[in-house]
């Protein structure tokens, strides 16, 4: 399967997951709004997701996939399967006591993670209670990450991309059941999140079995291969999880702001995650196994080709996504979230945060591509050094902007830090490979930027012309207005791509063929 077809598979399923996620978030906004209960639940949700990105889907995948691919290519299926089984045994042996320790120490963890909650006992106690329920999700999703890595290394991307859909479906059902039965919404969501983790693990286990790649659970044993794996996870945890660490720092600082700030940032981030998931995560998921395979074979020409096409696709879709989220932030939030307990003032504050987040979308996508290049050559140290610097930029920027811009400053600081991360990764790669950017990308990049800039003018005009549709309008009118903005802006961008030659349909058809 070609890189573009693999990318389309992951992106398509991610779109389904994001749609389900929007339904989930819309219902959450209706039933929880942006008050102390939603703040507490979002902190409880953030904690296991942070460690998931650090130790599971981020660092573990970045270290595991290249090593597993190398074992399979050099020593055969059975050796690779044994390596996966040993890694699974160690993963469970390490994370089980870690999970129990953090559950016991959760009051201290919440004081560090959300220090502003301590002055509000009811919010603090609820955050501790919910976090103790959700944290075991880390162990389950770590197992899922290993299973997904095994399948991805074999060119099977569908099951791993389907797993988040299961999570969203379970949480949607939990919200509806809580409303119907009169259950406490935050508590129901916390238990549902844990149940969803178990369901995902079961789904991936069955998928591995069907692919004849079932991972055996072997006794924890430190072999040469597993030592290499866990040695690389350490620096990879920060490198691959820099975005989540930055979000955690944002949560810590936002907890000191008035009630609602964490919720504004959460809802804005959820919308911002649409292009990051559909494009960024999909590119990284499909690119890493391909680069690892060609890196192992020593084919630098193909490695460079795939890196350039990944940059191209990231900017092709990422630039208009950033423009759309930034300029149409208010109508998007009015349509999706401004119902029930979610007020118009909540919309205004969330829209400001989303506009600030959107500035970092292209940079985040480039970070995923550049980091995959390092991980493919089993270099997890370089990205971590750069990620540490970007984290310093984020903290410094957040502290400077916290006072004058409140929660908006948190989002803006994260975007600035992400651009710093992408720039330094590129400079480092450029020093290692002077021919990193090929002629095709050099030719298309200015045309892509020009097309995106003209599209931004069209988007701004459309938002201005339809603003009365969203002012106390019916839901169907809001949906129609949003569809008009997105549809016409996309049409303008598509026409510009064809006219300028930045990217034509025949190129897409060519890239979807098998390599």
Secondary structure, 3 states (H helix, E strand, C coil): CCHHHHHHHHHHHHHHHHHHHHHHHHHHHHHHCCCHHHHHHHHHHHHHHHHHHHHHCCHHHHHHHHHHHHHHHHHCHHHHHHHHHHHHHHHHHHHHHHHHHHHHCHHHHHHHHCHHHHHCHHHHHHHHHHHHHHCCHHHHHHHHHHHHHHHHHCCCCHHHHHHHHHHHHHHHHHHHHHHHHCCCHHHHHHHHHHHHHHHHHHHHHHHHHHCCCCCCCCCCCCCHHHHHHHHHHHHHHHHHCHHHHHHHHHHHHHCCCCCCHHHHHHHHHHHHHHHHHHHHHHHHHHHHHHHHHHHHHCCHHHHHHHHHHHHHHHHHHHHHHHHHHHHCHHHHHHHHCCCCCCCHHHHHHHHHHHHHHHCCHHHHHHHHHHHHHHHHCCCCHHHHHHHHHHHHHHHHHHHHHHHHHCHHHHHHHHHHHHHHHHHHHHHHHHHHCCCCCCHHHHHHHHHHHHHHHHHHHHHHHHHHHCHHHHCCCCHHHHHHHHHHHHHHHHHHHHHHHHHHCCCCHHHHHHHCCCC
